[in-house]
Amino acid sequence: MSFKGMLLKAGKSYGIRYSADDSIILSDTADSAILITGSFTNAFQIDAYTPNSGGSSGAAIMRAGTYTSPLTEATNYQGGIFRMYLETSGISSYNKGAFICLKTTGAKGIHGVCSLVEVLAQAAAGPTSVYAGQFVAHLNSATAKIASGGGLPELVGIWTKITSSVGSTIAASTRACALWVDNQLNGTVSGEEYGIFATCGGSKVDAFIGFETTSSGWTNLFYFDETAYDQDPVASATISGGTQDRYLKVSLNGTAYGIALYAI
């Protein structure tokens, strides 16, 4: 076993030592469990990995707690398991703060990034906000600029995309979509509830939704596949030939309207 490269600094405890079985033990009273300084091609590199157990609390390349025994903290600060502050001046490629490439040759489903946040039982008032994910793209200066000519939207909060190679197949019993919004609130919702909620502030947007296609276009602007046509009652939409019972209900500034539907 070699201790080459191990740093011991006077007046500081970095809490790293080797045990007899060659494992690394980190002290719980250290200023920093591991301190890395200098220039590296890779600060950490793992060339092979074979897990020896499964399940949601099974083996992982890195683990912080388990579902039944999570790490806990009760302080009032913006903490977190991971926190990175990065800055780049590169101009020749896309710089990525965090990048994951997950491949499969098997039949098991894969998910590149997963986030689960849960509000547990509590006697007092719950949290004021619960986000499974938050993405912010910010021009953080009066002189910040985004150049034109990229060919794609230039300022995006989140980009979702699905793609496939010519000759690949997707089974008839599946659905393909770039964004899946799933609302399954079964408890009491005293406030408003939506599948998608959007706000527009600052400058006036050109449109709430923008469509642009350079190839196939779309078959339907909207596609509803409901087990029941369950809309709250509203006066039937009146058209030149009489009333129309099938309609899309919309609310504009508190007034409900029915947009008549015609079968074609």
N, C-alpha and C positions, 0 to 999 in steps of 0.2 A: 504494500500500500504506500502510495507516495503522498506527501503533504506539500509538494511543490506548488506554489501559487497561493497558498493559504495565507490570509492577511490577519495579523494580530496588531491592533493599534492601541497604544497606551491611552488609558482613560476611557476606552470604549469597549463595550461587550457586544460582539456580533453573533454570539450564541450558536456557534457551529462546532461540532466535534464528531469524531468517528467512534462508533462502538466496536466491540470485539468482533461482531459478525459483519463488519464492513458497512453497516448502515449509517446514515447520517442522522444525528439527533439535534434538534433545534431547541435552545433554551427559551422558556416562556418569559424571561425577564430581560431579554436582549433589547438594545436600542434598535437594531435591525437584524433580523435573523440571518439574512445573506446580503452582503454589500458587493455590488459589482461596479467597478470603475475601469476606465481605459477603453481601448478600441478592440472590438471583436468582430469576426465574420458572423458568428452565431454565439450569443451569450450562453444559450443552452441548445444542445442538439441531441435528439433521440433517433437512432438509426433503425431500431427495431422495437416492436411492442407486441406482446402476446398476453392478453388478459387471462387470468386464471379463475374468474368467477363472473357471474352475470347478474341480471336484475337491476333495478333502479339504484340500488346501493352497492353495486358490484364494482369491479376493478375499473380504474380510469388512469390515464396518464398523470393527471393531477386531480386531487380531490380535496374539497374543503367541507368537512362534515358529511352527513348523510341526510336523507329525507326525514327519518325518525329522530335523528340527533344532529340538528343543524348547528352551525356556529351561531352564537347569539351575542347581541350587544344592545344596550339600552341607553346609550348616550345620544345627545341631541346635536348631531353634526352631520355633514354630508360625507358619510363614510362609504364603505363598499368593499367587497372582496378584491376587486381590481380597480385601480385608478391610474390612468396614464395621461400625461401632458406632453404632447409632441409638437414639433414645429419643423417644417420642411421648406426648402427653397428650390427643390428639384423642378426642372422644366421639360425633361425629355420623356417622362412616363407618368402614369397615374400612381400617386403615393397612397398607400392604404394603411390606416391606423391599425386595423385588425383584419386579417385575411384568413379564410378557411376554405379549403378545397376538399370535399368529401366525395369519394368514388365508391362504387359498388359493382360487384359481379354476381351478387346473390339476389334472393327474392325478398329479403327483409327490407321494409321501408327505411328511408334515410331522411334525415332533417339536418340541414347544414348548421343552423343556429336555433336553439330552443330557449325559451324563457318562460318560467312559471312563477307568478307572484300570487300569494294567497293571503287573504285576510282571515285570521283565526278568531275564535271566540274571545269576547272581551266584555267587561262590564261597563266600561266608560265608552264615550263616543269613539267611533272608528276614525281611520285616517281620512283626510280631506281629499286625497287623490291617490289613485292606484293605477299605474301604467305598467303594462307588461313590456313595453319598449318605448323609447323616446329618441327621436332623431331631429336634430336642428341643424340647418345650413344657414350660416349667419355671415353677412357682410359687416364685420365688426369695426368699421372705421368710416368716417365721412369720405375718405379718399380710397376706400377699397373698390376694386374693379373686377368685372368678369368680362373677358374678351369675347368677341363674336366669332363666328366661323366654325364652331365645333360640330354643327350639324345635328346635335341633340339638344334637349332642354338644358339650359346652362346653369340653373339654380334649382336643385331638387331636394326635397326633404327626405324622400325615400323612393328608390327605383326598384320595381319588381318586374321580372321578365321571365317568360317561359319560352323555350326554343327547342327545336328538334332537327335532326339531320334528315335529308331526303332518304326515304326508304324505311325510316323508323315507324313504329305503329303505336297507337294508343287504343286500348280495348274499347268496345262499344259501350260497355257498362260503366265507364268512368267519365269524369268531367275534367276538362283542362281549363284553367283560368289563371291569369297573372296575379289576381288578388282574390282571396277568399275571406269574406266577412261573415262570422258566425256568431249570432246573438242568441244565447240560451239562458236568459235570466229567469229563474223560477221563483225567486223570492219577491217580496213586496218592493215595488218601485214607486215611490211617492212623487218623484220628479219626472222629467221627460226621459224617454227611451228611444233610441234610434239604432238602426243598423250601421249607418254612417252619419257622422255629424261633422260639419265643416264650418269654419269661420273665415271671413275675408276682411282684412283690415289694411290700413295704409293706403296704397294707391288702389283705384278701382280696377278690378280685373276685367279682361276682355270678355270672358265667359266663365261660368261656374265650372263647366266641363268642356274641354277641348278635344276634338277628335281629329286625327290626321292619319291617313293611310296612303301608302304608295304602291300597294299590291292588291290584295283580295277584297278589302273593304269589310262590310259586315252584312249579315242576312237580316237581322232584326235590330232596331235601335234598343229595344227592351225585350226581354224574354222572361215571362212569369210561368212557373210550373208549380201551382198551388194545389194542395189537396182540398182546400175549401176557399171559395172566393169570399174572404172574411174582411170586409171593409165596414167601418162604422157607417150607419145610415146617413144619407144626405139626399136632398131633393134630386130626383132623377134629372139627368141632363136633358134639356129640351133642344131638339133639333127640328129641322123644317118638316120632317115626316111624322112628328109626334115626340114621345118621350123615349129615352134609351135607358134601359135598366142596367146595362153593363157600362161601367165608367171607371176612370181612374180618379180617385179623390185627391185633391190637393188643397192645401191651406195657404192662403196669401194674406198676411197681416191679420190673422184671426178669422177670416171668412173662408168657409169651405166651398169648394167648387167641384163639380163633376165633369171631367173631360170625357165626352162620349166615345165609345169604342164601336168600330164597325168591323164585322167579320169580312175578310177578303180571301 
